[in-house]
Amino acid sequence: MISAQDWSDAQLLWDFQQMHHEPRPCSVGIGLGSHDLGVADVTVDLYQRGMFPLIVFTGATSRTTEGRMPRGEAEHYRERAIELGVPASAILIEPNARNTGENIQFSRDLLAERGVDASSVLLVSKPYEERRAYATTRKLWPEVEVISASAPMTLSEYVDSIQDPRLVLDMLVGAQQRLLIYPEHGFMISQEIPEPVIAAYDRLRAEGFTSRIVPTG
């Protein structure tokens, strides 16, 4: 049972985890691999609006995606983009990354290998991963300007699209935990987190929304 307080706390996390950046033209768009083909759709929309001339799709498979994306997240994203009208020549794929840090590092290295001078990147992720993607890129690729983007959805719309409310709350809690603990490991920059957000996170953890947290020893 998900209570009214749980939903209120989830909304606080959802709002904080989005960066609320206004998309603008960048050197390259990077679509971060996941279970959600909507990331590819948003990347295509931004490409077709002239926000970047080149797309990198990055991602291998995970336990969440190995069944539905057997050829790898990046490859399935690429296929989706081509279906939607993006020329294959405008897409690079990075098929090996298995976490956000590798998404950024491997995409950076691929662009360097191809001689692409990227001074700015428009990161496309799931809505609740915007801040994590931003913070990770600022740490691992500090010389580029970073804009975060995702599907313009409300929390309730995202829950409807996933059809698993508890999983969505678990994912919100997992994303928030990483924002709290990853800076000390050097995985992302540290960011100020408002006390109401921390309190909401603590309450949701106490209520058992913990399937996506990482062990902390």
BELRAMO-V755679 format. One record per run of one state. SS is the DSSP state (a for helix, b for strand, c for the rest). FROM is the first residue (numbers start at 1). LEN is the number of residues. If there is no record, write none. Layout:
SS,FROM,LEN  SS,FROM,LEN
This chain:
c,1,3  a,4,14  c,18,10  b,28,5  c,33,5  a,38,11  c,49,6  b,55,4  c,59,14  a,73,11  c,84,4  a,88,3  b,91,4  c,95,5  a,100,14  c,114,6  b,120,5  c,125,2  a,127,14  c,141,4  b,145,5  c,150,5  a,155,8  c,163,2  a,165,21  c,186,9  a,195,12  c,207,11
